[in-house]
Amino acid sequence: MGERRQGVKMGCGCKGAPVRVSRRNLLTVLASGAVLIACSENAATGRSQFAVVPDDALREMADQAWADLTSQTRPVSEATLQGRLERVGRAIVQASGRTDLSWEFVVFDQPEINAFVLPNGKVGAFRGLMEFAADDDELAGVLGHEVGHILARHPAERVSQQLAVQLGVGVLQAILANGEYGQHAGEIAGALGMGALYGVILPYSRSHELEADRLGVDLAQRAGMDPAGAVRFFERMAQEGQGRPQPPEVLSTHPADEHRLAELKAAVAALPKG
């Protein structure tokens, strides 16, 4: 779905977003002068973050990615499934305070247990997820996680990190090509790129997922839902994946199930009671 060429993921999701933005588009943004290097504190997370690509540029690219996706992927025909996603999703958005985006919620007719969000507020959920979520509390945990990615500005941070790595490795390769290591410039740049992937990009991706989990249970509670629904959902997801080969956490974009569930339970326990 979406563009198949080498690029970076635009959205964030339970198991990764299905929409990509090509390297060419990112470099076009850079060349147009739209990139502003910034490091600021995020109010939702309380931490500083590096954001190179401004939100307006991300939303413009996300608009095109969403248009491509919706033109190629059929939505469900059942009004009940679509209505449920819309109802729970709108409650989460109201709790988040991010009503400035043009939010849209669509259930796609695919069997995967998956959901994703794009920086423009477009949220996709697959039929498999809607049927797997046992109740609205579990669905709120998933959608809270997705909206949490937007509050934390994870799409801007992820794209910024990958763009910085791409440009940095490209510049270094050009420098090496004109020096004594010229014949090995490609191999050296490739090794550095792999180092950045496993040493920077993947660890940040895993931390983003845990951060979105923490924000998600808070949003679910503020929306009047049971935040423990997220724990129940991911416990059943972990059971569903038992027996299937799983990559080591260090090689994955997502935390290992045991780690994630421990952090999720701690986040629910830390919420104010009453």
Sequence and secondary structure as in RCSB ss.txt:
>XXXX:A:sequence
MGERRQGVKMGCGCKGAPVRVSRRNLLTVLASGAVLIACSENAATGRSQFAVVPDDALREMADQAWADLTSQTRP
VSEATLQGRLERVGRAIVQASGRTDLSWEFVVFDQPEINAFVLPNGKVGAFRGLMEFAADDDELAGVLGHEVGHI
LARHPAERVSQQLAVQLGVGVLQAILANGEYGQHAGEIAGALGMGALYGVILPYSRSHELEADRLGVDLAQRAGM
DPAGAVRFFERMAQEGQGRPQPPEVLSTHPADEHRLAELKAAVAALPKG
>XXXX:A:secstr
    SSEEE SEESS  S EEEHHHHHHHHHTT    EEEE TTT SEEEE S HHHHHHHHHHHHHHHHHHS B
 S HHHHHHHHHHHHHHHHHHT TTS  EEEEES     EEE TTSEEEEEHHHHHH  SHHHHHHHHHHHHHHH
HTTHHHHHHHHHHHHHHHHHHHHHHHHTSTTGGGHHHHHHHHHHHHIIIIIHHHHHHHHHHHHHHHHHHHHHTTS
 THHHHHHHHHHHHHHTTS    GGGSSS  HHHHHHHHHHHHHTS   
